[in-house]
Amino acid sequence: MLLPLIRRGQADEVFRTDAPAEWHQTMIMALIHAGSGELSAGRVPEDRVDAALVATVLDAVLARPSHQA
């Protein structure tokens, strides 16, 4: 599902390469599920859950010199 996008991002050196694409996909899906759970539990306001999820995912997957393999 997300693997082609993640692999392209890694090939273009936009996404981190120190973890396999499959790891990134699993992590993203887990964060989506966690965000949904937090929203359902009322711990994250509906108007902030999307921004929180996007910020967390981007911080986790975007390449930075200190994260390069």
Beta strands, then each sheet from edge to edge (+ up, - down):
end
